[in-house]
Amino acid sequence: MKTSIAWFTGTAAGLASLQGQTSIEKTGVSRTSLKSLRAIPTTCEQCPAGCGIIAYLNGERLVQLLGNPDHPNNQGGICAKGIAGLNLVNDPERLLYPLKRKGPRGNGQWTKITWDEVYSTLAARIKEMIRGGRIRELVFDKGHDDP
């Protein structure tokens, strides 16, 4: 297949229009309808970059994430991970509380536990690893830096 500038430009324009349609169909939100929504400037936490985003809410439901043009880091851009934050929040199968495996691995049985139980269990396991000389097997990732 022979490609040319005209072919590339036409293909890119066609694909861009399809992407826009898909986005509107999924969320029911277009850039022109954003004015009716509550806008909250915030920081994306999908990776350590900390880009500025604007979260758009319809009532209490997050319906759109866009890059914040006033943020010095990303100047209005938003990457695929940032856009995926919408799915993270609205996924009907996301975990809403901590779960502990009940029975053997792979049996699919879980029990709801409190955050205090999570912290106690992790602290006990970390102490056990340290006492057992397995300190090099331990990795701790604190996530994003807090101001």
C-alpha positions as CSV (number, residue, x, y, z in Angstrom):
1,M,0.0,0.0,0.0
2,K,1.4,3.4,-1.0
3,T,1.0,6.1,1.6
4,S,1.0,9.8,1.1
5,I,0.6,12.9,3.2
6,A,-3.0,13.2,2.0
7,W,-3.8,9.6,2.9
8,F,-2.2,10.0,6.3
9,T,-4.0,13.3,7.0
10,G,-7.4,11.8,6.0
11,T,-6.9,8.7,8.0
12,A,-5.8,10.7,11.1
13,A,-8.8,13.0,10.8
14,G,-11.2,10.0,10.4
15,L,-9.7,8.2,13.4
16,A,-9.8,11.4,15.6
17,S,-13.5,11.8,14.8
18,L,-14.3,8.2,15.8
19,Q,-12.4,8.6,19.1
20,G,-14.5,11.6,20.0
21,Q,-17.7,9.9,19.2
22,T,-16.8,6.9,21.4
23,S,-15.9,9.2,24.3
24,I,-19.3,11.0,24.1
25,E,-21.2,7.8,23.7
26,K,-19.6,6.2,26.8
27,T,-20.0,9.2,29.1
28,G,-22.8,11.2,27.6
29,V,-20.5,14.3,28.0
30,S,-19.1,16.5,25.3
31,R,-16.8,19.4,25.8
32,T,-19.7,21.8,25.1
33,S,-21.8,20.3,27.9
34,L,-19.0,20.5,30.5
35,K,-20.2,24.0,31.5
36,S,-23.3,22.5,33.2
37,L,-21.1,20.3,35.4
38,R,-19.2,21.0,38.6
39,A,-15.5,21.3,37.9
40,I,-12.9,20.4,40.5
41,P,-9.2,21.1,39.8
42,T,-7.1,18.3,41.3
43,T,-4.0,16.1,40.8
44,C,-4.0,12.8,38.9
45,E,-2.6,10.0,41.0
46,Q,-2.4,7.3,38.3
47,C,1.4,7.6,38.3
48,P,4.1,9.6,40.1
49,A,4.1,12.5,37.6
50,G,1.2,14.3,39.4
51,C,-0.3,16.0,36.4
52,G,-3.0,18.6,36.9
53,I,-6.5,17.5,35.9
54,I,-10.0,18.8,36.1
55,A,-12.6,16.3,37.4
56,Y,-16.2,17.0,36.1
57,L,-19.0,15.8,38.3
58,N,-22.7,15.5,37.5
59,G,-24.2,15.6,41.0
60,E,-21.9,13.2,42.9
61,R,-20.9,11.1,39.9
62,L,-17.5,11.6,38.1
63,V,-18.3,11.8,34.4
64,Q,-15.2,13.3,32.8
65,L,-11.5,13.9,33.4
66,L,-9.5,16.4,31.4
67,G,-6.0,17.9,31.6
68,N,-5.8,21.2,33.5
69,P,-4.5,23.9,31.1
70,D,-3.3,26.0,34.0
71,H,-1.1,23.3,35.5
72,P,2.6,23.8,34.9
73,N,3.4,20.1,34.7
74,N,1.2,18.9,31.9
75,Q,-0.3,22.2,30.6
76,G,-3.7,20.8,29.7
77,G,-2.5,17.4,28.4
78,I,-3.7,14.1,29.8
79,C,-2.4,10.7,29.1
80,A,-4.2,7.3,28.8
81,K,-3.5,6.5,32.4
82,G,-5.1,9.8,33.5
83,I,-8.2,9.2,31.4
84,A,-8.5,5.7,32.8
85,G,-9.0,7.2,36.2
86,L,-12.6,7.6,35.2
87,N,-12.9,3.8,34.9
88,L,-11.1,3.2,38.2
89,V,-13.7,5.3,40.0
90,N,-16.8,4.2,38.2
91,D,-16.0,0.4,37.8
92,P,-19.0,-1.5,39.2
93,E,-16.6,-4.3,40.2
94,R,-14.1,-2.2,42.1
95,L,-13.3,-3.1,45.7
96,L,-15.0,-0.8,48.2
97,Y,-13.4,-2.4,51.4
98,P,-10.6,-4.7,52.2
99,L,-11.0,-8.5,51.7
100,K,-9.1,-11.4,53.2
101,R,-8.9,-14.8,51.4
102,K,-10.9,-17.4,53.2
103,G,-9.7,-21.0,52.5
104,P,-7.1,-22.1,50.0
105,R,-5.8,-19.9,47.2
106,G,-7.9,-20.0,44.1
107,N,-11.2,-21.0,45.7
108,G,-12.7,-17.5,45.2
109,Q,-13.9,-17.1,48.8
110,W,-13.3,-13.9,50.6
111,T,-14.3,-12.3,53.9
112,K,-14.7,-8.5,54.6
113,I,-12.2,-7.2,57.2
114,T,-11.5,-3.7,58.7
115,W,-8.6,-1.5,57.9
116,D,-7.3,-2.0,61.4
117,E,-7.1,-5.8,60.7
118,V,-5.2,-5.1,57.5
119,Y,-2.7,-2.9,59.3
120,S,-2.2,-5.4,62.1
121,T,-1.8,-8.4,59.7
122,L,0.8,-6.5,57.6
123,A,2.7,-5.3,60.6
124,A,2.9,-8.8,62.0
125,R,4.1,-10.2,58.7
126,I,6.7,-7.5,58.3
127,K,8.0,-8.1,61.8
128,E,8.2,-11.9,61.1
129,M,10.2,-11.3,57.9
130,I,12.6,-9.0,59.7
131,R,13.1,-11.4,62.6
132,G,13.6,-14.3,60.2
133,G,16.4,-12.4,58.4
134,R,14.3,-12.0,55.2
135,I,14.7,-8.2,55.1
136,R,15.9,-8.3,51.5
137,E,12.6,-9.9,50.4
138,L,10.7,-6.9,51.7
139,V,9.7,-4.0,49.4
140,F,7.9,-0.9,50.5
141,D,6.4,1.6,48.1
142,K,4.8,4.5,49.7
143,G,3.3,5.8,46.5
144,H,3.1,9.5,45.8
145,D,4.9,12.1,47.9
146,D,2.5,14.1,50.1
147,P,3.2,17.9,50.4
